[in-house]
Amino acid sequence: MSYVIRRATPEELTSFRAILNYQLRVNIADTILPDNLLVGVSKNTGKVRALIDPVSGEVLATVVAQTHTLNIRLSLAEKLHKLVPLPKLRLVVVNEMVPDVLEARSSVFSKHVLSVDEELRAGDEALVVSEDDELLCVGKLLLSPDEILQLLTGPALKIRECVAR
């Protein structure tokens, strides 16, 4: 996707911080989204489509056009992982399945999940971690935590991005 990159306005920064806090149900956006945040603006529509780290130039999150919510990318997931304590925002995979999850890079199946943050809902962003709380991937929950822990078949989370190994 082609963007025009510019600095976020104060209003945009306030808006994206509020969206992130609401979406994650954790009041952490002031710490994670810097005051000099860059945004990628669509050349076609003029709408913000990406939040970009001003230091590294990495995309932190993309904006979903229909819902104006954020799809978290790995660079932002790494920051969240450091600042948000276990079990918040996490889906824990059994250690034996870690290589398979990283190799497949598509879905995490219910039968491979050891635990999941009970405050999450289907459609929420989640951090996929090992039993040792090592960040593996980031993605979107397909099922509620109760369904994930009760079902033994089917995908629990759609992976967006995984760490490189």
N, C-alpha and C positions, 0 to 999 in steps of 0.2 A: 504494500500500500504506500502511496506517495503522500508525504506530509510536508507542510510548511512548518518548520519548528520555530517557536517563539517563546518568550517568557510568559508564564501564566499571569493573568491580571489578579489583583487582590480578591476580586469577587469570585473568579474561577477557583482560586486556591481555597477560599473559604467553603465554596460549594463542594469541591472534591474531598476536602477533609471531612465535611459533614456526611457525605455519601459513604466514604470509607468507614467512618465510625459507626454509622447506622447499619451498614451492610455486615460488618464483622461483629457488631455488638461489643466492641472493645474501644475505649477512648484512647486511641494511640496515634491517630492521624497527624496530630501536631508534631509528633516526634519523627514520624516516618516520611512525611511529605515536606521537603525543605521549603523555606520561604522563596527561594529562587528557582522553584520548580519550572521545568520546561514542558510545553505541551506540543503535540503534533496535531496540526489542524488540517483537515481534508481540503485538498485543492478544489474539489468539486462542490462540496456543500458549505465549507467555511466553519464546520462544527469540529469541536475537539474530539479526537479519536484515540489519543494516546497521552499518557503521563510519562515524562522522560526525566531521568536523573540528570541533573546539571553537571555532575562531576564525571560520571562514567559514560554518560550518553545512552545507557541501557533503558529500554522500555520497562517501566515499573508496572503499568497496568494499561489495558485498553478499555475504551468506553463502549458499552453495548448500546447501539443506536436506539433500539426499540424501548429499552427500559431505563436507560441512562444510569446503569450500574457498572461496576468495574470488574473486569476479568483480570485477576491477579497473575502476574508473570513471576518467573522464578526469582528475579532480582528483588522484588518486593517481598516474596515469600521468605527469602533468606533473612531479611530484616525482621519480619514478623516472628519468625522462628526464634530469633535471638531475644526478642523483647517480650513475647507472650509466653507465660509459663504453661507447662504440660498440665492438664490435657486439653487446654483451650485451643480451638480451631484445628484439632488434629484427628487424623484417622491412623491408627497404629496397625501396621502390618506385621505378621509373624516373621521373625528373622529368616526362616528357611525360604520364604518367598521373595525376599528382597531382590535377589538377582533376576528372578522372573519378571517382577514388576518393572525393574529398570530396563530389561531387555525388550519387553512387550511395548512399553510406552503408550498404551492405549487405554486400558481400564484396570481397576483394582476390583477383584471379585470378592463378594461377601464372605465366602468361605475362608479367605486369607486374612480377614480383619480380626484383630485381637480385641481392640476397643476403639471407641469413637466418642468425641465430645458430645454429650447428650443435649447440649443447647443448639447444636447445628440442626438445620432443616434441609430437606431435599431442595436442591438448587443452590445451596450455599457453597462458597469457596472453602476449600479445606486444604490443609497441609498433610501430605502423606509422609509418615515417619516410620522408622524401624522401632523395635522394642527398646532400643537404646536412645530414642529420641533423635536419631540422625535424620535430617531432612532428605527425602528421596524425590518427591514430586509435589506439584500443586495441581489442583483440579477442582471439578464441580461435583458435588454429591448428587447422585441419581435417586437415592432412597433416603428415608429418614433413619436416624440412628437405631431406632427399635427394629426397623425392617432389616437393616444391615446385619444386626446381631442375631436375628431370628432366622433369616433365610440362609440356605446353604448353597444356593445357585444364583447365578446372574451377577451382573456388574453392580458395584456399589458406588463407584466414582469414575468419572471420565477424566483421564489425565490430560492436562494441557501441556505441561512441560516438566522434564525431569533433570536432575543434576547429571553432569557428565562424570563418567567413571573411567 
